[in-house]
């Protein structure tokens, strides 16, 4: 018997679409592996294989995996009350919650979404859930990872909120700073730090092809580590943007480290927010003689003037930016999702595989490799 109990999956009000996709992908994974074990000639099973059999039997008994029912009520004062439906039983179950903290154009702000995830997790614990895992691709307040002057450390405070909400494990993606994991007490809440890079590298290989001279890099020194990793995996030269102050005028100007003239360029970062940094780098690279430019990120939040900047850089296909690659770790409104300059990759199969490995006591770290996209079939071709 799995000590975590039977499996249960919820999607909060912010993540219904992603939750449905993850549920569908997870069912495919469970059915495939369950049937493979059933058809195997020898019957001796390892610990993980026994859990896979239990998972498959649960899915078969319930006629497939489904999202559990959930609703969010509001009081007149604006307070919320996330509730499990009366006919849903989570006692002694291994519960997973899919949740978006940043939801552009939804009418909800990040702070409200953050409170919803904590209150709902607390409700599940009071309802007797054995183990609670929060799946939140975008970690809120991640840029507040260090103290400046008399500021607090918001990312650390949010970690304490999740611990207080009785969340046993968090699955998140591409943290702005790795030290955020250290803000958690592993006795209370463990962190699975996932990466969208295998999916993005797979897409970049498709875009770059074999006949184009490409270079890759980050828009600033903070993204240099990510750029270096991508350049090594794609076997292309590295460039980097950086700011320096002119001695003569004292002005702060953007420079590019590396020759870009006559090359196609790919710029990678974790977040594209207002698009200000990306805009300056693309304009600078184009001025230095670069050819087609694509940008790739995990979180295309596109706040403020972000959308307008991308439209200007694309300029109906005549501008320097040819494509912005993002993921559905951020739920995009239709005017972004179907824009000619935007390409969305889905993380649903990657997250589904991580859930499968966690529930069956498998290995999550094997999903970090670029080869995992082909090895586990994480690529969904119609996601672009």
N, C-alpha and C positions, 0 to 999 in steps of 0.2 A: 504493500500500500504506500502510495506517495505521501511522505510526511507533510507535504505542503497541502494536501487535500485535493479535491477536484478543482478543475480549472473554471474560472469565470472572467469574462471580459466586459468592461464598461467603456463607453465613450461619453464624455461630458458634453454639455450643450455647445462647447466651442469646437469639438472635434468629431462630429458625427461622420463626415465624409471620409476622413482619414481612418477612423475606427472601422467603418464598413470595409474599406479596402484591406486593412490589416487582417480583419476577421476572415475575409475571403481567401487571402494568401495563406493564412495560418491553417485553414481547413485543408487546403491543397497539400501543404507540407505534412500535416498529420496523416491524412489519408494515404499519401504516397509511401511514407515510412512504415505505417501500420500494415499495409498490404505486403510490403517487401518482407517484413518479419513473419507475417502469416505464411507466405509462400516459401520461406527458407527451409532447406532440407533438414538442418539440425535445429534442435529446439532449446539448447542451452542459451540462456539470455544473460547479458550483463545487466548491471544496475540500471543504466540509462535505458537499455532496451526494454526492461520490465516496465519502466515508467512510460515509455512510448506506447507499449501495448495497452496500459491503463488509459492513456490519453486517447488512443484510437477507439477503445471500447466505449469511453464516455461520449465521444463524438458520434459513434454509430448508434448508441442508445438514444441520444437526443436528436437524431436525424440531422447531424451537422452542428457546427459551432455557430452561435448567434450572439449578438450583443445583448447583454442584459438590460432590462428596462430601468430607466432613470428619469427623474424630473427635477426641475429647479423651480421652487416657488419663491415669490418675493412678498415681503410685507410692505405696507404703505410707506414706511420710513426708508425704504430702500434696502433693508436687510434681506439677505437671501437664506434659503433653507433647502440645500440640495438633499434629495431624498431617494432612497431605494424604494422601488414599488413594493407594495404590500405582499404580492405573490412571489417575490424573488427572495430566495434563501441563499445567503453567503456564509452561513456558519461553517467554520472549519475549512473554508475554501481558499485556494490560491488565487487572489484577485488582482487583475491588471486593469489600470485606468489609463485611457488615451486622452490626452488633454493638450490644448494649445493655450499658451499664456498670451501670445500676441496675435490678435485677430483684427486685421485692418478692415475698416468699413462694416464692422459687425454691430456697432453701437455700444459694445462693451470695451472698457479700458483694461489695461494690463493688470492694474491693481485689483479690479473686480474679479478677473479671471484667476488671479493668484489666490484670492480668498476662497473662490469656488473650489479649487483643487484641494486646499487644506481642509475645508469644512466637509467635503464629500469623503475624503480619506478618513477623517475622524468618525464620520457616520458609519463607514464600513467597519471600522475597528469596534465601535460600540455594538454593531450588529453581529459580531463574532467572527469576522474574517480572520483566518489563520495567518495570512501573509499578504501584504499590500505592496504592489509595485506601481509607481507612477511613471507613465511614459510621457515625457515632456521634451520634445526635441529642442525647443528654445528655452534656455535657462534665464529666468527673469533677473534683472539687475546684475548680469554677469560682468558688465564693464566696471562695476563698483567692487573690484577685487582687491583694492589696496587703499590705505588711508592717505589722504592729502590734508595737511594742516590739521584743522579741527573736525574734519569729516569723520563719519563712521565708516564701516565696511559693509555696504548693503548686501553684497553677495553672501557674506557670512551670516548676516541676520536672516536672510531668506532660508539658508540652510537650517538654521535653528527652528524656523517656522515649520519646515517639512518634518524635522525630527519630532517636534511637539505634536504634529498631526498624526503621529504613529505610522508614518510611511517607512516600510522596511527596506525598500530598494527603489532607486530612481534610474530610469534609462533616459539619458540626455545625449545631445549631439554637439560636436565641435565647440566645446566650451571656449569662451573668449580667453580664459586663462586656466591652465591646468591646475594651479594651486587651489582652485575652488573645491576640488575633490577633498583637499585637506581640511576644509571647513566643516566636514561631516565627521561625526563620531561613528566609526564603522560598526560599533556594537549596537548602534541604534538604526542607522541608515547607510546602506551600501550604495555606491554609485557605479553604474555601468556607463562608461564614456564611449559612445559610438561615434563613428566617422562616416561622413557622406563621401569622403574622397574616393573610395573604390568606384562608386557610381559616377562621380564627376570625371574621374580618369577614364573610365570606359567611354563616356560621351566625348571627351576631348580626343581620344584616339580616333573615334568615328569622324569628328569634325576635321581634325588635322589631316588624317589620311597619310599617304606615303609620298605625295608629290609636292608638298608645300614646305618651305623653309620656315619653321616656327621657332620662337623663343617664348619662354614663360617666366612669370615673376609676380611679385607682390607690389601693391601700390605704395607701400611704405615699409620701413624696417620692421615694424611689428608683424607684418605678414611674410617676412623673409623666410621664416622656418617652413611655413606652408608652401611657399613658392619653391624652396629648395627640394622639399619632398616630392612635389609634383614634377619638377624638372628631372629628378633622378628616376622616377617611375616611368616617365614618358621618354627619357633619354633625349632631352632637348636642352639647349643652353639656357642659362638663367640671366634675367635682368632684374633690376630693382629700382623703384622710385624712392627718392629721399629729398628732404628739404634742407636748404643751406642758406645762410645769410650772406649777401653780397657785401664785401668789404667797402666798396666805394660808396654805395647808396644806403646800406643797412637794411635793404629789402629782403624779405624771406621769399626765396624762389624755389621752384621744383626742378630737380635734376634727375636724369636717368643714368643709372650705372649700367653700362653695357651698350653696344651698338645695336640700334633697331632699324637702321635704314635698309629698306629692301626686304625686311622680314615681316611675316605675319606674327601677331603677338597675342598671347593668352594671358590675362591678368586674373589671379585667383586671390580670394579673401574669404573670411568667414561670414561677414555681414556687409551688405550694401544697403545703407540707410537712406540718408538724404541724397546720396550719390555725388556729394561734393568732391571727395577725394578721387573717386573713380573718374569723374569728369575732368579734373585737372590733369590726371595722369594720361588719360586717353588723348586729350588735346595736345599735351606735351609730346607724346609718342608720335602722334600724327604729324606734328610740326617737324619732328626729327626725321620724317621720311618712312615711317612704318606703313605697311599695307593694311590688310584687313585686321581688325582687332575684335577679340571676343573676351567677355568677362564671365567669371564663374564664381559662385558663392553658395553656401549652404542656406543662408537666411537672406532672402531679398525682401527686407521689410519695406523699402521704398517709401519712407515717411517724408513729410514735408514736400519738397519739390522733387523728390526722387523720380517719380514717373515722368514729369516734364523734362527732367534732365536726360533720362534715357531716350525719350522721344526726340529730343534735339540732337543727341549724339547719333541716333539711327537715321534721322532725316529721310524717312521713306526709302531707306536702302541706299541713300547716297552719302550718308555720313560715315565717319571712321568706325563706329561701333556696328558690327554685323549681328551680334547675338549676346544676350545676357542669359546665362544658364543658372537656374535656381532649383530649389526642391520644394515639395509640398510640406516641408517642415514648417513653413509659413503658409497659411491658407490664403490664396490670392483671390481678389475679386476678378470677375470675368474680363474686365477691360485690361487687366494685366495678363491673366492666364492665356488669353487668346491674341495678345499683341504680337505683331510680326517680329519684334525684336526680342521676345521672351521665349525661353524653352524650359519647361518644367519637368524635372525628374521626380519620380515617386520613391519615397523611402519605405513604402508599405511592406514590400517583400523583405527588406533588410530588417525592419523592426519585427516583422512576423517571425523571421528565423531566430532573432534574438530571444523573443518570448518563448519559442519552442525549446531553445537550448536551456534557458533558465528553468522552465517548468519540468524539463526532463533531466536536469542536472548535467547538461552538456557544457561545451566550451563556447563562450561568446567571443573570445579573443581571435578565434580563427576567422571571424568575419571582418577583421581589420585589413586583411591583405587584399590588394587589387585583384588577385586571382579568384577571390571568393565570389565575385560577380558571376563568373562562368561556372565555378565549382558548385555553387548552391543555386544557380539560376536566379540571381537577384535582380536581373535586368528585366524590366517590363517595357517592351518596345513601343507600345502605344501611349506611353506616358509623356512623349515629347510632342 
